[in-house]
Amino acid sequence: MRIRQQKLYLLILILSCSAVAAALGGGLFGQSVSWQFQWQHEAFQQLCHQLPSRSFWIAGQPMAVCSRCFGIYASFALSWILIPFIGYLMGINIKGSATLLAIALISNIFDVAGNFLGFWENTLFSRFLFGVGIGTAVVIFLIGYFINDLNIKKEYCYGYNRAIK
C-alpha cells in the first residue's frame, strides 16, 4: 500500500498537527498575555465561538477553541496520521463513508439543538466526543483519495504493471 499525492498528504498532516498545537491555547506555552489577546485565540476566532465555559482549560487558561472543535481538530490529525493503517485495516473502498459523515454531522446538530432547547445539557466531554466523530468521519471520507486501491491486483506483464480485476 502506498500513499498517493504524498506532498498533499504531508502538507495536510503538518497543517492539522499545527492546528491542534495552536488550539491548545497559550496555557500550554506559558503565555502571560490575557487569553483573549493571545495569537491562538485570534487565529480561531472566525472558526469557533471560543466560550471559556465550553473549553478545556490548561494552566488556568481556556484552550483557543471549544471542546467540540478541539475534538474535530485532534481526531482529524490523529486519524490523518493513521491513514495508512486505517486504509489497510478497513480497505480503501469504504462503503458508506459519506453516510458516516452525514451521521456525524446530523448527530452534532441534534446534540446542539437538544442542548439549546433544554432537553439535556451536554458536557465538555460529550461535546468533545461528538467532535471526534466529525474529525474521524472526514478522514474516512477522504481516505480513498490518498491510498491506492487494495481491491485491484497488479499483474506484472511484459515489463509493465497492469491492473486486473
For each residue, the residues with C-beta under 8 A, 3 or more apart:
1: 84 87 88 147 148 150
2: 147 148
3: 6 9 83 84 146 147
4: 9 145 146 147 148
5: 8 9 145 146
6: 3 9 10
7: 10 11
8: 5 11 12 146
9: 3 4 5 6 12 13 83 146
10: 6 7 13 14
11: 7 8 14 15
12: 8 9 15 16 80
13: 9 10 16 17 77 80 81
14: 10 11 17 18
15: 11 12 18 19
16: 12 13 19 20 73 76 77 80
17: 13 14 20 21 77 81
18: 14 15 21 22
19: 15 16 22 23 73 77
20: 16 17 23 24 70 73 74 77
21: 17 18 24
22: 18 19 40 43 44 64
23: 19 20 40 44 63 64 65 69 70 73 74
24: 20 21 27 28 29 40 58 63 64
25: 28 35 38 40 41 55 58 61 62 63 64
26: 29 30 31 33 35 38 40 41 61 64
27: 24 30 31 35 57 58 59 60 61 62 63
28: 24 25 58 59
29: 24 26
30: 26 27 59
31: 26 27 35 38 61
32:
33: 26 37 38
34: 37 38
35: 25 26 27 31 38 41 52 61 62
36: 41
37: 33 34 41 42
38: 25 26 31 33 34 35 41 42 61 64
39: 42 43
40: 22 23 24 25 26 43 44 64
41: 25 26 35 36 37 38 44 45 50 64
42: 37 38 39 45
43: 22 39 40 64
44: 22 23 40 41 47 48 50 64 65 69
45: 41 42 48 50
46:
47: 44 65 69
48: 44 45 64 65 66 69
49: 54 66
50: 41 44 45 55 62 64 65 66
51: 54 55 66
52: 35 55 57 62
53:
54: 49 51 66 67 68 124 127
55: 25 50 51 52 62 63 65 66 67 70 124
56: 62 63 67 70 124 128
57: 27 52 60 61 62 63
58: 24 25 27 28 61 63
59: 27 28 30
60: 27 57
61: 25 26 27 31 35 38 57 58
62: 25 27 35 50 52 55 56 57
63: 23 24 25 27 55 56 57 58 66 67 70
64: 22 23 24 25 26 38 40 41 43 44 48 50
65: 23 44 47 48 50 55 69 70 73
66: 48 49 50 51 54 55 63 69 70 127
67: 54 55 56 63 70 71 124 125 127 128 131
68: 54 71 72 108 127 128 130 131
69: 23 44 47 48 65 66 72 73 131
70: 20 23 55 56 63 65 66 67 73 74 128 131
71: 67 68 74 75 127 128 129 130 131 132 133 134 135
72: 68 69 75 76 131 132 134 135
73: 16 19 20 23 65 69 70 76 77 131 135
74: 20 23 70 71 77 78 132 135
75: 71 72 78 79 131 132 133 134 135 136 139
76: 16 72 73 79 80 135 136 138 139
77: 13 16 17 19 20 73 74 80 81 135
78: 74 75 81 82
79: 75 76 82 83 86 135 136 139 140
80: 12 13 16 76 77 83 139
81: 13 17 77 78
82: 78 79 85 86
83: 3 9 79 80 86 87 139 143 146 147
84: 1 3 87 88 147
85: 82 88 89
86: 79 82 83 89 90 139 140 143
87: 1 83 84 90 91 92 143 146 147 150
88: 1 84 85 150
89: 85 86
90: 86 87 94 140 143
91: 87 94 150 151
92: 87 143 144 147 148 149 150 151
93: 144 149 151
94: 90 91 97 140 143 144
95:
96: 99 100
97: 94 100 101 137 140 141 143 144
98: 101 102 141
99: 96 102 103
100: 96 97 103 104 137 140 141
101: 97 98 104 105 134 137 138 140 141
102: 98 99 105 106
103: 99 100 106 107 133 137
104: 100 101 107 108 130 133 134 136 137
105: 101 102 108 109 134 137
106: 102 103 109 110
107: 103 104 110 111 130 133
108: 68 104 105 111 112 130 131 133 134
109: 105 106 112 113
110: 106 107 113 114
111: 107 108 114 115 122 126 127 130
112: 108 109 115 116
113: 109 110 116 117
114: 110 111 117 119 120 122
115: 111 112 118 119 120 121 122
116: 112 113
117: 113 114
118: 115
119: 114 115
120: 114 115
121: 115
122: 111 114 115 126 127 130
123: 126 127
124: 54 55 56 67 127 128
125: 67 128 129
126: 111 122 123 129 130
127: 54 66 67 68 71 111 122 123 124 130 131
128: 56 67 68 70 71 124 125 131 132
129: 71 125 126 132 133
130: 68 71 104 107 108 111 122 126 127 133 134
131: 67 68 69 70 71 72 73 75 108 127 128 134 135
132: 71 72 74 75 128 129 135 136
133: 71 75 103 104 107 108 129 130 136 137
134: 71 72 75 101 104 105 108 130 131 137 138
135: 71 72 73 74 75 76 77 79 131 132 138 139
136: 75 76 79 104 132 133 139 140
137: 97 100 101 103 104 105 133 134 140 141
138: 76 101 134 135 141 142
139: 75 76 79 80 83 86 135 136 142 143
140: 79 86 90 94 97 100 101 136 137 143
141: 97 98 100 101 137 138
142: 138 139 145 146
143: 83 86 87 90 92 94 97 139 140 146 147
144: 92 93 94 97 147 149
145: 4 5 142
146: 3 4 5 8 9 83 87 142 143
147: 1 2 3 4 83 84 87 92 143 144 150
148: 1 2 4 92 152
149: 92 93 144 152
150: 1 87 88 91 92 147
151: 91 92 93
152: 148 149 163 164 165
153: 163 164 165
154: 161 162 163 164
155: 161 162 163 164
156: 159 160 161
157: 160 161 162
158:
159: 156
160: 156 157
161: 154 155 156 157
162: 154 155 157
163: 152 153 154 155
164: 152 153 154 155
165: 152 153
